[in-house]
Amino acid sequence: MSLEDLRQQIDSIDREIVERLNQRVLLASEIGNIKAESGADMYVPVREEEVFRKLEQLQVDGPLDSRAIRAIYREIISASIALEKPLVIGYLGPEATYTQQAALKNFGSSVEYRPYNNIADVFHQVEKGDADYGVVPVENSTEGAVFHSLDMLAETDLKITAQVYLPIEHCLLSSAPLDGITEVHSKDQALGQCRKWLRANLPNATIVECSSTARAVEIARDKPGIAAIASSLAGELYDVPVIQRNIQDRAENITRFLVIARASGPAGNGDVPQRTSIVFSLKDRIGALQSALEPFSKRDVNLCKIESRPSRRKPWDYYFFIDCLGHFDDPLVQQSFAELESMCSVAKWLGSYPDVR
């Protein structure tokens, strides 16, 4: 078959794809109208995951891998959602932070994005309704929890509705050569993830924390002798050269982000595994933490994370953040939470969401 014959076949397939895409979007728009009439959310993470899984099953014998299928359909779904209702997604800015990259991975490019100066601002704008959803970092595989996000989850009534895992590749960006760098700026988590590299390669540089990795690149762009730790994408956007790639201390460096909203999502049809997040504070007595975890263990509810954090209500009072497998509406999770609540001064459900990567 000639090159021209192959191209004609591709043109024919493209026409069919566009026609079918338009049909799909029109059907999605009808679903959007039904949702609008009933007051349902336009963005339903568990339904999206059900769609992705069905597509992966259809693709078993094809040359595209599941990651490619998800990326393609993420943009199709994003365009459909944008037609149903304009969505505003708030994220930790400025533009080109890792948080924005996580937001794009989760929502696609057809919704509106708004950067905010800090994590608290993201929460407040979602609370006010200026943003429909917010995206914030919550933990890193190397450096651990992002405490500002945990504090805001405990202090607000917002709920977690989805999670996003993003591989993090840190770069050193500066207009100065390595031996001319006097300061390194970045977010606290990014600095911690590159601690060993900085000690070995820039032992005399002053380390300066700032609100985000992208903000660090803005500073490095405007001041001589300053370097930033951030993504290569941030370097391209702000026109700051990358002088060293992959400076994170661990090759497998992954950050988990949360999507926050004014309400959490439904359980779905049961095909998608769910995770539930809870925060509680204990009464001061011997064995209190052990007793608080027993309601889950005796019902075989799997606890997959626990983190403590000062409550800031009084000295030496702590919040405990736990994640368990299952949706909050699951009977065993409900029973476990009810028993936990009876022995705690504070117990709050933070949200349930698909437990997928």
N, C-alpha and C positions, 0 to 999 in steps of 0.2 A: 504494500500500500504506500502511495506517495505521501510526501510531506503535506501537500495541499489537501489530499483526501483526509488525512488525519485532522488537519485544522478545520475542515468543513464539519467533520463529526463533532469536534469540540464546540464549534459555534452552535451546532444544532442542540447539543446537550445543554449549553449555557442558556439558550432560549427557553428550554424546558425547565431548567432550574429556576430561572427568574419568574417564570409563570407560576410554578408551584410555590415559590417563596411568597409571592403576592397572595396566593390563595391561603397559605398558612397564616400570614400576618392578618388577613381579613378575618379569619376564624378566631385568632387571638384577640382581635379588636372586639368581636362579639362577646367573647368571654369577659373582656374588660368592662363592657357595658353592663353585663350581669353583675359583676363584682361591684361596680359603682352604685348600682341600684340597691344592693344588699349591704353596702358599707364594708365589703371585704377588702383586704390588702391586695394591691396589684402585684407586689413582690412576695412570692411564697417560696422560700428556699427549699423546703422539702419536696414540693412539686417539681421544681427545677431539677433536683437530684434524681427524682424518679424518671424524668425525661432523659437525662444524661445516661442513666443506667440502661434504659430501653434501647437507646441509640448505640451504646457500646455492644449490646447483645446482637443488634442487627449488623454490626460491623466486624463480626468475628473473622470472616473470611476475606476481608478487604485489606488493601495495603496501608490504609491510614491507621495510626495507633489511637488509643483512647484519648490521649492528650490533645491530638489534633482535632478529633471529633468534638471534644468539649470546647476547644477554642473557637471553632467555627460556629457551633450552635450557641455559644455564649453571646456572640455578636448578633445572631438572629434573634435570640430571646431579648437581648438588650434593645434592639430596634423595635420589637413588638411592644415591650413595656413602655417605651417612650411614646408610642402612638396611643397606648391606652391611657396614660397619664404622665405628664412631665414629672420626673422624679429628681429631687435635689439630694446629692450625697455630700455630706460634710466629712472632711478628713484633716488630719494633722498636716499642716502645710509648712512652708509654701510649696509651690509646684515642684514635682519630681522627687518628693520624699518616697521612702519605701512604702509608707502608708497609702500614698496615692497609687502606687503600683499594685498594692493589694486590693484597693478599691476597684481599680480597672479590671483586675483579674476576676473579681466577683460580680461586678455589674456591667462590664463591657463599656464601649465608648459612646453609646447613644444617649446616656443620661447626663444631667448637669452635675458638675463637680464644683464644690466651693472649699477652698483651703481656709483653715483657721489657725490661729497663732499657737494654741496649745491644746492639750487633751481636754482640759476643763471646758474650753470654749466649744469643742465639738459636742460634748454632752449638753451644754446649755442651749446651743442652737437647735439641737434635736428636741430638747424639752419644750422650747418656745414654738416649735413648728416651722422655723425658718429652713431647716433641713429635714427631709423625710427620714433619712437614715444617716448614721455616722459610722466611720471606720476608725478604730484605734488599736494600737499594739497592746498586747496583754502579756506575752512572755516570749522569751528567746531560748533556743536550745542550749546556748552557751552561757548566757548571762542571767537567765532566770526571769522573774516576774517584773512587769512594768507597774510599779506601785501606784503611779498616778491614776492609771486606768482602774485598778482594784479599788482605790479610795472612792472614785466617782461612781463605780457600780454600787458600792455600799451606801453612798450618800444620796443617790437619786432614785427615782422610780422607773427609770428606763430599763428595758429588757434586752437581753442578747437574743438575736434572731438568726445569726449565722456566724461561722468562723472561716477564716482563710489562712492557709499556710503558704508562706512565701520564702523560697531560698534566698539568702542574703549574701551577696558578694561585695565586700567593701573594697573601695579604692582610696588611695591617697591622691588628693587633687591639690595642685598649687601652681602658680606661675613661677615660683622659685625652685631652684634645684634642691635636691635632698639636703645637701650640706648648708643651704642657705635658709632653712626653715627654723624659725624661732618659736612658733606657737602652732599647736594643732587643735582645731575646733571641731566639735561634733556633739551629737546627743549623747547623754550619759551611757545609754545601752551600747551604742556603737563604739564608744571609747573602750568600754569594758570588754567588748568582743575582740578588740585588737590590742589588748594590754601587753601581751608578750612581744608582739611585733614592734610596738612603740618603744618598749624598754630596750630592745636589741638594736633598733635602727635610728631612733631619735631620743636617746637618753637624756639629752639636755634641753629638749623642747618643753615649753610650758603647755600643759594640757588644760583646755578651756571647754567647759560644758556650755551648750546652747540649746535652744528649744527644739531643733530638728536638724537632721543631716543636711537638708537642702538650705536651711538658713546658714549653716556653717560654710557652704559653698559660696553663698552670696558674700559672706565676710571675706573669704579667701580671695574672691574676685577683686574686691575693692581695697585690700590692704597688702602691701608687699611683705614677704617673709612669713605669711600665714598659710597654713595648709588646712584642708578639711578632709574628714573621713565621710564618704558618701558613696552613692552609686555612680557608675559611669554615665548613666542617663542624666543625672544632675550636672555632671561636668559638661556634657554636650549642651544642655539647655542654657547654662550660665556661662559658657565659654571659658571654662577653667580646665587646663590640661590634666590628664591622668598621668601621674609619674610612677605609680606602682599599683598593680592589680592584686586581688586576692590576698589582702593583708590580714584578714580575720584569722584568729588563732586556731580555729577548727574548720576544716574543709567543709564539713556538713553543718552549716550554720543556717538555722531556719527560725523565722519569727512567726508566731501565731497572732493573728489579728481578729478582733471581734467586730461584728456588725451590730450596732445598737439601734433600737427603735422604741417607740412608745408602747408597743405591744410585742409579745413573743409570737412564734409561729405555731401552727397546728401540728399534730403528731403524724399526719399523713396516713398512708395505707398499711404501714408496718414493714414495708420492704427496705426502708432506709433506716440505718441505725441512728439513734438519737442520743444526745448528751444533755444533761441538765446541770445547771450551775446554781449553787446555794451559798449564802453567807450567813453565819451565825456567831453569836457571842455567848460565852458560857458564864454561868454563875460560879463564883469562886469556891470550889470545894474539891477535895481529893478525888481523883479518877473521873473528873468531869468530861475530859476529852474522850477518854475510852468509852464512857457511857453514851456520849453523843454519836459515836460512830457505830455502836452496836445495833441500832435500829436498821441500818443498811446491811450489815454483815449477816445478821440472823435471817434476813429475807433474801440473801444471795444477790443483793443489788451491788454491782461492782463499782467501787470508788476508784476513779482513775487519776485523781489529783487532789492534793490538799496544800494549802498555803496559809500562813498566818500573817497578820498585819496589825499594828497598833490601831485601836479604834478611834483614838484622838478624843474620846469622850471623857476619859479620866486616866491617870497614870496606871500603867501595867494592865490595862484592859485591852483585849485583843479580839479582832475579828478573825474567823476561820473561813476560808473560801474552799469549798469542795466541789468537785465535778463527779457526777455518777452517770453510768450508762442507763439510758431509758428516758422517755419523755415524762414531764411532770404529771401528765394525766394518767400515766400507767398506774394501776392500782398499787403495786408494790412500792413504787416511788412515793405515791401519795401517803401510804401508810407509814413509810419510813420518815417522811417529812413531818407528819402529824406528831409522831412520837418524839422526834427531835425538838420540835417546837415547844412541846410540853416541858422540856427541861432547860430551855434557853431563855436568856433575857431578851435576845434578839434572834429572829430566824426569818430569812427572806429568800424567796425564790427569785433568781436573777434572770431566768430564761431557759428555754429548751430549743435545741437547734440540731440540724443534721451533723452527725459525728463523722465527717468525711474530710479528706485532704484534697 
